[in-house]
Amino acid sequence: MKKLTWKIWLLIIFLVFSLVSIFGLPPTFFQKGVLVTSVETNSTAFEEGLRQGQIIVGINNQRVDNIEDFSKAIQGKYPSNESVKTIIATKNSEVILFSKYAPEITISEIPKTNIKTGLDLSGGSRALIQAQDRELTSKELNDLVDITNNRLNEFGLTDLKVLPVSDLTGNNFMLVEIAGATPKDIKEILSKQGKFEAKIGDETAFIGGERDIASVSRSAQDAYIETCQPSNNGYFCRFRFSIFLSEDAANRHAEITGNLDINENDSEYLSEKLDLYLDDKLVDTLFIGEGLKGRVTTQISISGSGFGETQDQAYNDAEESMHKLQTILITGSLPYKLEIVKLDTVSPLLGNEFIKSIFLAGLSALIVVSLIIFFRYKKFKSSLALLVTSISEIIIILGIASFIEWNLDLPSIAGILATIGTGIDQQIIILDESRQSKFLNIKQRLKRAFTIILGAYFTALVSLLPLLWAGAGLLKGFAITTIIGISIGVLITRPAFTDMIKNIEED
């Protein structure tokens, strides 16, 4: 039996590390519990230390292995007229909550692997966005990406990707991908600048953003739906929440109200009202109590309304409107007015069906190719070596993608398929060269085969580089995955396959 060469050992080491990168150590498919995907900021759960990414394994001494167990443990306890004690056990800690309401968290099953799938496979929406009426510089685009990321995170959207991209002509865009979101969500959140102003008369008292807003109440006690009433076209519900102003904004508010008179018709209020504007449109008007005249106050109550054909629709619309307004008050306005250049949506069902189909098609293709190699060269070991090497290449690509947390999308899958095809072609070149000229020894023949492979590698590498920017970055996944794949082939799998064939031919 031939000894394993260092090239084959290198392939084995990369395979082991790739499997660890994909499945984790210990493997994630052995883990029980549910994954916390988001925790509402300022909620009781957040204040007690529960965070996104933690794994819940028990509630009130009941074991939680999956979402069904979690629902059974919570069901029937909330809402309650009195505070209820809930003990949430995570893998590394224990959180004790006292609340009348269910924990304001979202959960999901624990992923079986560390492979992250992009929008094309997990479902959601993708938008290609640019600033209206101006071309952004790279620095301005990066600032916009940071602010947008902050806004989307505050809005509770965590499974997202916001990237600066450009096309081959040098135009700069922002690419936003949100798993599970609809095109309407993206339009509502990003197509508007989100400029919030609170005016008293013609003077601005405060604006949205951290300069004027110290904090925004989001707990159920301080942010709630106040009333729901029928209207001519259905129902409307009013919401109310508190905000806390910075010292400068509070002084500015006091200075403006100090110059106001008492309302002639109602002495409980001042002569002017607090007008709330969103993107220069009046969204609500609030009375200012006479006790606030010239007084420095940091707490202001904000209200608004939602509408719908039914009371439930109006309630949901009010909740959504309140959440958006809270987000804008926290993050401030976007620095530029934006327009959506391209908007796509993908069903997660389509992605799941595609993964199954591509897996079966890829496995079938590898088996068929191995059989053809067997009938062509009449050597079972050569066919097996080709099959093992091709599968190893796929595992290493997925391992690297897991390690760098690269989202695999449809272009990335196409890159993996292209890599498999290129790899099989090059392995056939190695097999052919190993059986050619009898005037050269096996080592010289395989060296000649590798020279051909290196020439093909550099040609492919140069041709793939422009695709990193083509289509405003939408083909980046294909380019990066293919470059990783062919580089792995030249540096790891092809040399190992060469040594395998050399051992087989010398037997």
Residue pairs with C-beta under 8 A, 6 or more apart in sequence:
2 503
2 506
2 507
4 12
5 496
5 499
5 503
7 495
7 496
7 498
7 499
8 496
8 499
8 500
10 492
10 495
10 496
11 389
11 392
11 492
11 493
11 496
14 392
14 396
14 399
14 488
14 492
15 392
15 395
15 396
17 399
18 395
18 396
18 398
18 399
18 400
18 402
19 395
19 399
20 399
21 114
21 399
21 400
21 402
21 403
22 113
22 114
22 115
22 395
22 398
22 399
22 402
23 29
23 112
23 113
23 114
24 113
24 114
28 110
28 111
28 112
28 113
28 114
29 112
29 113
31 55
31 110
32 57
32 63
32 64
32 65
32 66
32 110
33 55
33 56
33 57
33 64
33 65
33 91
33 110
34 55
34 56
34 64
34 66
34 67
34 69
34 70
34 107
34 108
34 109
34 110
35 53
35 54
35 55
35 56
35 107
35 108
35 109
35 110
35 111
36 50
36 51
36 52
36 53
36 54
36 55
36 56
36 105
36 106
36 107
37 52
37 106
37 107
37 108
37 158
37 159
38 52
38 105
38 106
38 156
38 158
39 45
39 46
39 50
39 51
39 52
39 104
39 105
40 46
40 104
40 105
40 156
40 218
41 154
41 218
42 215
42 217
42 218
42 219
43 103
43 104
43 105
43 218
43 219
43 220
44 97
44 98
44 99
44 103
44 104
44 219
45 88
45 95
45 97
45 103
45 104
45 105
46 104
48 95
48 96
48 97
49 93
49 95
50 88
50 90
50 95
50 103
50 105
52 158
54 90
54 91
54 92
54 93
55 90
55 91
55 110
56 64
56 70
56 88
56 89
56 90
56 107
57 63
57 64
57 89
57 90
57 91
58 64
58 87
58 88
58 89
59 70
59 73
59 74
59 86
59 87
59 88
59 89
60 73
60 86
60 87
61 87
62 69
62 72
62 73
63 69
64 70
64 73
66 109
67 107
67 108
67 109
70 107
74 102
74 103
77 84
77 86
77 102
78 84
78 99
78 100
78 101
78 102
79 100
79 101
79 102
80 100
81 100
82 100
83 98
83 99
83 100
84 98
84 99
84 100
85 96
85 97
85 98
86 96
86 97
86 98
86 99
86 103
87 94
87 95
87 96
87 97
88 94
88 95
88 96
88 97
88 103
89 95
97 103
100 220
101 220
104 220
113 402
114 402
115 398
115 401
115 402
115 408
116 401
116 402
116 405
116 406
116 407
116 408
117 351
117 355
117 407
117 408
117 409
118 161
118 177
118 407
118 408
118 409
118 410
118 412
118 477
119 125
119 126
119 161
119 177
119 178
119 179
119 344
119 346
119 407
119 409
120 346
120 351
120 354
120 409
120 410
120 411
121 348
121 351
121 352
121 354
121 355
121 408
121 409
121 410
121 413
122 159
122 179
122 180
122 348
122 351
123 179
123 180
123 346
123 347
123 348
123 349
123 350
123 351
124 159
124 177
124 178
124 179
124 180
124 181
124 345
124 346
124 348
125 177
125 178
125 181
125 182
125 183
125 185
125 186
125 343
125 344
125 345
125 346
126 175
126 176
126 177
126 178
126 342
126 343
126 344
126 345
126 346
127 175
127 176
127 183
127 186
127 190
127 340
127 342
127 343
127 344
128 165
128 173
128 174
128 175
128 340
128 341
128 342
128 343
128 472
128 474
129 173
129 174
129 175
129 176
129 190
129 338
129 339
129 340
129 341
130 136
130 171
130 172
130 173
130 174
130 338
130 339
130 341
131 140
131 144
131 336
131 337
131 338
131 339
132 336
132 337
132 338
132 339
133 337
134 336
135 171
135 172
136 144
136 172
136 336
137 172
138 164
138 172
140 335
140 336
141 164
141 172
141 173
141 174
142 164
143 335
144 174
144 334
144 335
144 336
145 162
145 163
145 164
145 174
147 331
147 332
147 334
147 335
148 162
148 174
148 176
148 190
148 334
149 160
149 162
150 331
151 189
151 194
151 327
151 328
151 331
151 334
152 160
152 162
152 176
152 178
152 189
153 160
154 327
154 330
154 331
155 189
155 323
155 324
155 327
156 323
157 178
157 181
157 189
159 178
159 179
159 180
160 176
160 177
160 178
160 179
160 181
161 175
161 176
161 177
161 407
162 174
162 175
162 176
162 177
163 174
163 175
163 473
164 172
164 173
164 174
164 175
165 172
165 173
165 174
165 175
165 469
165 472
165 473
165 474
165 476
166 172
166 173
166 469
166 472
166 473
167 173
167 469
167 470
167 471
167 472
167 473
168 466
168 469
168 470
171 472
173 341
173 472
173 473
174 338
175 472
175 473
175 474
176 186
176 190
177 407
178 185
178 186
180 348
182 345
183 343
183 345
186 340
186 343
187 340
187 343
188 324
189 324
190 334
190 338
190 340
191 338
191 339
191 340
192 279
193 279
193 333
193 334
193 336
193 337
193 338
194 208
194 278
194 279
194 328
194 331
194 332
194 333
194 334
195 207
195 208
195 277
195 278
195 279
195 280
195 333
196 207
196 208
196 276
196 277
196 278
196 325
196 328
196 329
196 332
196 333
197 204
197 207
197 208
197 276
197 277
198 204
198 205
198 206
198 207
198 274
198 275
198 276
198 277
198 300
199 205
199 274
199 275
199 277
200 253
200 256
200 257
200 260
200 272
200 273
200 274
200 275
200 288
201 256
201 272
203 256
205 249
205 252
205 253
205 256
205 274
206 212
206 213
206 245
206 249
206 252
206 253
206 300
207 332
207 333
208 328
208 329
208 330
208 331
208 332
208 333
209 329
209 330
209 331
209 332
209 333
210 330
210 332
211 246
211 248
211 249
211 332
212 245
212 246
212 248
212 249
213 243
213 244
213 245
213 246
213 249
213 329
213 330
214 244
214 245
214 246
214 298
215 243
215 244
216 241
216 242
216 243
216 244
216 326
216 329
216 330
217 223
217 241
217 242
217 243
217 244
218 241
218 326
222 241
222 242
223 239
223 240
223 241
223 242
223 322
223 326
224 239
224 240
224 241
225 237
225 238
225 239
225 315
225 318
225 319
225 322
226 237
226 238
226 239
226 240
226 303
227 237
227 238
228 235
228 236
228 237
228 238
228 311
228 314
228 315
228 318
229 235
229 236
229 237
231 307
233 307
233 309
234 307
234 308
234 309
234 310
234 313
234 314
235 307
235 308
235 309
235 310
235 311
235 313
235 314
236 305
236 306
236 307
236 308
236 314
236 318
237 305
237 306
237 311
237 314
237 315
237 317
237 318
238 303
238 304
238 305
238 318
239 303
239 304
239 305
239 306
239 318
239 319
239 321
239 322
240 301
240 302
240 303
241 301
241 302
241 303
241 322
241 326
242 299
242 300
242 301
242 302
243 299
243 300
243 302
243 329
244 298
244 299
244 300
245 253
245 297
245 298
245 299
245 300
246 298
247 298
250 296
250 297
250 298
251 296
253 296
253 297
253 300
254 294
254 295
254 296
254 297
255 294
257 270
257 288
257 292
257 293
257 294
257 295
258 293
258 294
260 270
260 271
260 272
260 288
260 293
261 270
261 271
262 269
262 270
262 271
262 290
262 293
263 269
263 270
263 271
263 290
264 271
267 290
268 289
268 290
269 287
269 288
269 289
269 290
270 287
270 288
270 289
270 290
270 292
270 293
272 288
273 285
273 286
273 287
273 288
274 285
274 286
274 287
274 288
274 300
275 282
275 284
275 285
275 286
276 282
276 283
276 284
276 285
276 286
276 302
276 304
277 283
278 325
278 328
283 304
283 325
284 302
284 303
284 304
284 305
286 301
286 302
286 303
302 325
302 329
304 318
304 321
304 322
304 325
305 318
305 321
306 314
306 315
306 316
306 317
306 318
306 319
306 320
306 321
306 322
307 314
307 317
308 314
308 315
308 316
308 317
354 410
354 413
358 413
358 417
362 394
362 417
362 420
365 420
366 387
366 390
366 391
366 420
367 387
369 386
369 387
369 390
369 424
370 383
370 384
370 386
370 387
371 383
373 382
373 383
373 386
373 428
373 431
374 380
374 382
374 383
377 383
377 431
377 435
379 504
381 504
382 431
382 501
382 504
385 497
385 500
385 501
385 504
386 424
386 427
386 431
386 497
389 423
389 427
389 493
389 496
389 497
389 500
390 420
390 423
390 424
390 427
392 493
392 496
393 419
393 420
393 423
393 485
393 488
393 489
393 493
394 416
394 420
396 488
396 492
396 493
397 416
397 419
397 481
397 484
397 485
397 488
398 408
400 406
400 484
400 488
401 408
401 412
401 481
401 484
406 412
406 477
406 480
406 481
407 477
408 477
408 481
409 477
410 477
411 474
411 475
411 476
411 477
411 478
411 481
412 477
412 478
412 480
412 481
413 481
414 478
414 481
415 477
415 478
415 479
415 480
415 481
415 482
415 484
415 485
416 481
416 485
418 478
418 482
418 485
419 481
419 482
419 485
419 486
419 488
419 489
420 485
422 456
422 460
422 485
422 486
422 489
423 485
423 489
423 493
423 494
426 453
426 456
426 489
426 494
427 494
427 497
429 449
429 452
429 453
430 446
430 449
430 450
430 453
430 494
430 497
430 498
430 501
431 501
432 449
433 445
433 446
433 448
433 449
433 452
434 442
434 445
434 446
434 449
434 501
434 502
434 505
435 505
436 445
437 445
440 448
442 502
442 505
442 506
443 502
446 498
446 501
446 502
449 498
450 494
450 495
450 498
453 490
453 494
454 490
457 486
457 487
457 489
457 490
460 482
460 486
461 483
461 486
461 487
464 479
464 482
464 483
465 479
467 475
467 476
467 478
467 479
468 475
468 476
468 479
468 480
469 476
